[in-house]
Amino acid sequence: MKNLREMQESDIDKIVAIIDSHDEDDAEEAEAGYRQMGGTYDNYVYEVNGEAIGVTGFAIPPACEHTYWLSWTYIDDEQTNKGHGRKMLNELIAHIKDVGGRKLFVKVSDYVDPEDGAIYAAALHLYKSLGFEVELSHKHFYDQGETQIILGLRLKDKEDLIIEEDECNIQFDGVFEIAETDDAYSFSWHDEGEYPLEAEDVKVGINAVRNDGARAIFLSFPSNMINIKDPLLQSGFSNAGKLKDYYDDGIDENHYSLYR
Ligand SMILES: CC(C)(COP(=O)(O)OP(=O)(O)OC[C@H]1O[C@@H](n2cnc3c(N)ncnc32)[C@H](O)[C@@H]1OP(=O)(O)O)[C@@H](O)C(=O)NCCC(=O)NCCS
């Protein structure tokens, strides 16, 4: 890598200041993540003439084949619109390709700040111009009126794999508020239940988070798990789109949403 180098713990203060030059809340969230054990791992500092002016990186989701998510990606506010963001992302994408990446995803909000306007508009423009395509939009995700847009980029040609259907019995085992959202919830689950999921099981989860003040619930499952869709739709969830080839080529991530 040319201008990117691995982020160290000693970079945290500088990088948090770069993020803070755009958004105080993101800076706080990012700092909490960086300060966890191993929190700077897979993050990269972008340097120009020896000075750190940006950060980017990736995270690898579990149970997927060479799938990557872009993590906190910022260029110091004083240095934007000079082509640094494009160079930084091109370097990172080349690196992810080198290490075998198959698909790269990124989440963006459509938040419009009363003073600064659409603060992620440049990012959205940049991602699209690098070849990312919008795959999913969750309305009212982060908060009422604030959409989450997920874009995906293929890094390798698609393989024609034979996908087996999976009739597993999933069981919900917890509810949680989704990070970075106000009152949007999801359920955790495992796939060793004793019987197939039923609408009644889903309703238990819905009632639990409604009692906690949930504004919306978002769930997602691999597309080859074939006995999940019906009970979700019967209990009031709607199809909310999919992330194509998320788990592997031919296995999408199907998304479902339910609003209060
Ligand atoms: C996104 C970001 C990293 C880009 O860095 P950068 O150094 O400004 O990037 P570049 O100069 O290479 O490119 C910026 C592009 O956005 C365009 N742009 C700038 N402001 C824009 C706006 N308000 N609406 C649409 N496009 C805009 C520029 O014209 C340029 O596009 P071009 O190369 O086609 O002309 C930087 O703006 C940033 O840190 N933003 C805030 C954080 C953020 O949104 N992070 C991503 C969250 S997922």
The ligand as a Tripos MOL2 file, in Angstrom:
@<TRIPOS>MOLECULE
LIG
   48    50     1     0     0
SMALL
NO_CHARGES

@<TRIPOS>ATOM
      1 C1        -16.4610   10.8380    1.8770 C.3       1 LIG1
      2 C2        -15.0710   11.4410    2.0200 C.3       1 LIG1
      3 C3        -14.1800   10.4190    2.7270 C.3       1 LIG1
      4 C4        -14.5180   11.7600    0.6670 C.3       1 LIG1
      5 O1        -13.2200   12.3000    0.7920 O.3       1 LIG1
      6 P1        -12.6460   13.3800   -0.2440 P.3       1 LIG1
      7 O2        -11.1910   13.4770   -0.0170 O.co2     1 LIG1
      8 O3        -13.4360   14.6140   -0.1810 O.co2     1 LIG1
      9 O4        -12.9330   12.6140   -1.6070 O.3       1 LIG1
     10 P2        -12.5660   13.0670   -3.0960 P.3       1 LIG1
     11 O5        -12.0540   14.4540   -3.1000 O.co2     1 LIG1
     12 O6        -11.6970   12.0190   -3.6810 O.co2     1 LIG1
     13 O7        -13.9850   12.9500   -3.8340 O.3       1 LIG1
     14 C5        -15.1050   13.6280   -3.3510 C.3       1 LIG1
     15 C6        -16.1660   13.5230   -4.4230 C.3       1 LIG1
     16 O8        -17.4260   13.9180   -3.8600 O.3       1 LIG1
     17 C7        -17.9670   14.9770   -4.6360 C.3       1 LIG1
     18 N1        -18.7580   15.7940   -3.7310 N.ar      1 LIG1
     19 C8        -18.3280   16.6870   -2.8250 C.ar      1 LIG1
     20 N2        -19.3680   17.2150   -2.1520 N.ar      1 LIG1
     21 C9        -20.4770   16.6220   -2.6470 C.ar      1 LIG1
     22 C10       -21.8660   16.7600   -2.3820 C.ar      1 LIG1
     23 N3        -22.3100   17.5910   -1.4290 N.pl3     1 LIG1
     24 N4        -22.7410   16.0040   -3.0910 N.ar      1 LIG1
     25 C11       -22.2960   15.1440   -4.0430 C.ar      1 LIG1
     26 N5        -20.9880   14.9940   -4.3560 N.ar      1 LIG1
     27 C12       -20.0960   15.7260   -3.6600 C.ar      1 LIG1
     28 C13       -16.7750   15.6590   -5.2380 C.3       1 LIG1
     29 O9        -17.1380   16.4040   -6.3770 O.3       1 LIG1
     30 C14       -15.9130   14.4510   -5.6010 C.3       1 LIG1
     31 O10       -16.4120   13.7910   -6.7110 O.3       1 LIG1
     32 P3        -15.6120   13.7620   -8.1270 P.3       1 LIG1
     33 O11       -14.2810   13.1300   -7.8440 O.co2     1 LIG1
     34 O12       -16.4780   12.8930   -9.0040 O.co2     1 LIG1
     35 O13       -15.5230   15.1840   -8.5620 O.co2     1 LIG1
     36 C15       -15.1170   12.7640    2.8450 C.3       1 LIG1
     37 O14       -15.9990   13.6470    2.1970 O.3       1 LIG1
     38 C16       -15.5850   12.5900    4.2510 C.2       1 LIG1
     39 O15       -14.7790   12.3200    5.1570 O.2       1 LIG1
     40 N6        -16.9100   12.7710    4.4650 N.am      1 LIG1
     41 C17       -17.5370   12.6430    5.7480 C.3       1 LIG1
     42 C18       -17.5380   11.2430    6.2220 C.3       1 LIG1
     43 C19       -18.2890   10.2690    5.3730 C.2       1 LIG1
     44 O16       -19.2930   10.5680    4.7580 O.2       1 LIG1
     45 N7        -17.7750    9.0360    5.4440 N.am      1 LIG1
     46 C20       -18.4070    7.9150    4.8020 C.3       1 LIG1
     47 C21       -19.4540    7.4180    5.6890 C.3       1 LIG1
     48 S1        -19.9870    5.8630    5.1610 S.3       1 LIG1
@<TRIPOS>BOND
     1     1     2 1
     2     2     3 1
     3     2     4 1
     4     2    36 1
     5     4     5 1
     6     5     6 1
     7     6     7 2
     8     6     8 1
     9     6     9 1
    10     9    10 1
    11    10    11 2
    12    10    12 1
    13    10    13 1
    14    13    14 1
    15    14    15 1
    16    15    16 1
    17    15    30 1
    18    16    17 1
    19    17    18 1
    20    17    28 1
    21    18    19 ar
    22    18    27 ar
    23    19    20 ar
    24    20    21 ar
    25    21    22 ar
    26    21    27 ar
    27    22    23 1
    28    22    24 ar
    29    24    25 ar
    30    25    26 ar
    31    26    27 ar
    32    28    29 1
    33    28    30 1
    34    30    31 1
    35    31    32 1
    36    32    33 2
    37    32    34 1
    38    32    35 1
    39    36    37 1
    40    36    38 1
    41    38    39 2
    42    38    40 1
    43    40    41 1
    44    41    42 1
    45    42    43 1
    46    43    44 2
    47    43    45 1
    48    45    46 1
    49    46    47 1
    50    47    48 1
@<TRIPOS>SUBSTRUCTURE
     1 LIG1         1 GROUP 0 **** ****
